[in-house]
Amino acid sequence: MKRFTPPSTTMIDGVATKRLSVHADERGRLMEMLRADDPLFARFGQVYLTTAYPGVVKAWHYHERQVDHFVCVSGMMKVVLYDDRADSPTRGLVNEFFLGEHNPLLVRVPAGVVHGFKCVSEREGLMINVPTEPYRHDQPDEFRLDAHDPKVPYDWTRKDG
């Protein structure tokens, strides 16, 4: 049986969230995600969109230098973080966040923190990432683990109850 560590209520060292404000009127909506004057902002690398179909898990990976800033702009995503950094005071902690239309939130993922996400909506989820580094095709700062690797104490199955 796969071991499971419930997500911690303690935030992993270096992880931060920002509640996003949505401004709506008869024309539509506007939602600021990340600004250069935000306390969470470090530097700009690039902006990209990644998606997942309902029920699909995209995990696990981590970066040595890059810090990610995730915002789900359509659908709902479950973002899970695992701190496996040897020198971290929160090593071994798991954090779980639900981002998207029903919870407009930005999550900052520090370098070295293992992370992934799962689309938990009934339609494709759209995730924007503003990482601190541009993607380098010749030397990617991306290290992958299998989505069900037993080294990560997390089970992606839905918890009913």
C-alpha positions in Angstrom: 0.0 0.0 0.0 1.3 3.5 -0.9 2.2 5.6 2.1 0.4 8.9 2.4 1.4 12.0 4.3 -1.6 14.3 4.8 -0.8 17.8 3.5 0.6 20.0 6.3 -1.1 23.1 7.6 2.4 24.5 8.0 3.7 26.3 4.9 6.8 24.8 3.3 9.8 27.2 3.8 9.8 29.7 0.9 6.3 28.9 -0.3 4.0 31.9 -0.5 0.5 32.6 -1.7 -1.2 35.7 -2.9 -5.0 36.1 -2.9 -6.0 37.5 -6.3 -8.6 40.2 -6.8 -11.0 39.9 -9.7 -12.6 43.1 -10.9 -15.8 42.4 -12.9 -18.3 44.5 -14.6 -20.7 44.2 -17.6 -17.7 44.1 -20.0 -15.9 41.2 -18.4 -13.2 40.6 -15.8 -9.7 41.7 -15.0 -7.4 39.8 -12.6 -3.9 41.0 -11.8 -1.6 38.0 -11.1 2.0 39.2 -10.5 3.5 42.7 -10.4 7.1 43.9 -10.3 6.3 45.7 -7.1 4.8 42.6 -5.4 6.7 41.2 -2.4 6.6 37.8 -4.1 8.3 39.0 -7.2 12.0 38.2 -7.7 12.7 38.5 -11.4 11.1 37.8 -14.8 12.1 34.8 -16.9 9.1 34.1 -19.1 5.4 33.5 -19.1 3.8 30.3 -20.3 0.5 28.5 -20.3 0.2 24.8 -19.5 -3.0 22.8 -19.4 -4.3 19.5 -18.1 -7.4 17.5 -19.0 -9.9 16.5 -16.3 -8.3 13.9 -13.9 -4.8 14.2 -15.5 -1.8 14.5 -13.1 1.3 16.4 -14.3 4.0 15.6 -11.7 6.6 15.4 -10.3 9.4 17.8 -11.1 11.6 20.4 -9.4 14.1 23.1 -10.4 17.6 23.9 -9.0 17.4 27.7 -9.8 13.9 28.5 -11.0 11.1 29.8 -8.8 7.6 29.2 -10.2 4.5 31.4 -9.8 1.3 29.4 -10.6 -2.1 30.8 -11.3 -5.0 28.7 -12.7 -7.1 31.0 -14.9 -9.7 28.5 -16.1 -11.0 25.3 -14.4 -9.6 24.1 -11.1 -6.2 22.6 -10.4 -4.9 20.9 -7.3 -1.2 21.9 -6.8 0.8 19.8 -4.5 4.3 20.6 -3.2 6.8 18.4 -1.4 9.8 19.7 0.4 12.7 17.3 -0.2 15.5 19.9 0.2 18.2 18.5 2.5 18.9 21.9 4.2 15.2 23.0 4.6 13.6 23.4 8.1 10.4 22.1 6.6 11.9 19.0 4.9 9.3 16.3 4.5 6.3 18.6 4.5 3.5 18.3 1.8 1.4 21.3 0.9 -1.8 21.2 -1.1 -3.5 24.1 -2.8 -6.7 24.4 -4.9 -6.4 27.1 -7.5 -8.8 28.3 -10.2 -12.1 30.0 -10.9 -13.5 29.2 -7.4 -10.3 30.2 -5.6 -8.2 32.9 -7.4 -4.8 32.4 -5.9 -1.1 32.6 -6.9 1.3 30.1 -5.4 5.0 30.7 -5.4 7.1 27.4 -5.6 10.7 27.9 -4.4 13.6 26.3 -6.2 14.2 22.7 -5.0 10.6 22.0 -4.0 9.1 19.0 -5.8 5.7 20.0 -7.3 2.9 18.9 -9.6 -0.7 19.4 -10.3 -3.9 17.7 -11.2 -6.9 19.0 -13.0 -9.9 18.6 -10.6 -12.5 20.4 -12.7 -14.9 18.8 -15.3 -13.1 20.6 -18.1 -9.5 21.3 -19.1 -7.7 23.5 -16.5 -5.5 26.3 -17.8 -2.4 27.2 -15.7 -0.3 30.3 -16.2 3.3 30.2 -14.8 5.6 33.1 -14.4 9.0 31.5 -13.6 12.1 33.5 -12.7 14.2 31.9 -15.4 13.6 31.5 -19.2 13.5 27.9 -20.3 16.8 26.7 -21.7 16.2 24.0 -24.3 19.9 23.1 -24.3 20.2 22.8 -20.5 16.8 22.6 -18.9 16.6 23.4 -15.2 14.0 20.7 -14.8 14.4 17.4 -13.0 11.6 14.8 -13.2 10.2 12.0 -11.0 7.3 9.7 -11.8 3.9 11.0 -10.8 3.5 7.9 -8.4 7.1 7.8 -7.2 7.1 6.3 -3.7 9.8 8.8 -2.6 7.1 11.4 -2.6 4.6 10.7 0.2 1.5 11.7 -1.7 -1.4 9.8 -3.3 -3.1 11.6 -6.2 -6.4 9.7 -5.8 -9.5 11.7 -4.9 -10.3 11.7 -1.2 -14.0 11.2 -0.7 -15.7 11.4 2.6 
